[in-house]
């Protein structure tokens, strides 16, 4: 995947807050302790919320604490939205394709070949989409409010099977891929699995999965897939998904105004620190992958054929399948418009 990075594009009014020096002020208030439920270990994906937690603790002299609980200590990864609804914890990460029925509008981010490989574009587009009425409505049913995207990088595959050097090589392979990416792989003849990331190592080790798609490169290394894999793709860039941090609405409503403001002010640095973490881990992982595994690079002709077969047709099918649930066409059109807007802003 080719990514570019300058400075993440901040959310509208936050720029003004930072310009006035608000972000440097100490915030006084009551003692508040929040718990954030997540899965896996500390890694690039969790760096953004770790940054937010560090900022709010520092700005309040330790009075506002957000404690991250790793390894599904508070909830199973597929049940974090349920835990938020119950008020079992105040914040949680969730991934859209773990449970499409819980967040149907959010599944637009799993559509293949969206132009989200640039960090600035990814950041601006995702922050805009978190405010979309359909996204907010999805979270309302879980008593949740969107807070911060995990800005997952483009996915690539890592596998332990006969290497799919051509698109025909995917036929019959058992692959972990969800959402629109899964639909695209199904078109190539792959057999789909949508197990959580935490189960991918076991699946590949036991031979129940031939290949796993994860955010490249940090997630493959985080889950140690490179230690048992034999090959990886390096330019497929078939798509991504959306994993975000959400807040229990009752917990947020109970915060004093200055703490709500603080959460907003912490976002730009949180996004920057997250992107920096992804970039730094790529510098370590890529040489390690190249030294140990077979690298698969598809020709431009093969990639073009893949996009034609499994790109827009999957988009159109997604709209048709969801048109009676919400305004799916508007969600897709808004996403594409935001991508175009963000790309133009960089020129």
Buried (B, 14 or more C-beta within 10 A) or exposed (E): BEBEBEEBBBBEEBEEBBEEEBBEEEBEBEEBEBBBBBBBEEBBBBBBBBBBBBBBBEBBEEBBBBEBBBEBEBBBBBBBBBBBBEEBBBBBBBBBBBBBEBBBBBBBBBBBBBBBBBBBBBBBBBBBBBEBBBBBEBBEEBBBBBBBBBBBBBBBBBBBBEBBEEBEBBEEBBBBBBBBBBBBBBBBEBBBBEBBBBBBBEBBBEEEBBBBBBBBBBBBBBBEBBEEBBBBBBBBBBBBBBBBBBBBBEBBEEBBEBBEBBBBBBBBBBBBBBBBBBBEBBEEBBEEBEEEBEEBEBEEEBBEEBBEBBBEBBBEEBBEEBEEEBBBBBBBEBBBEBBEEBBEEEE
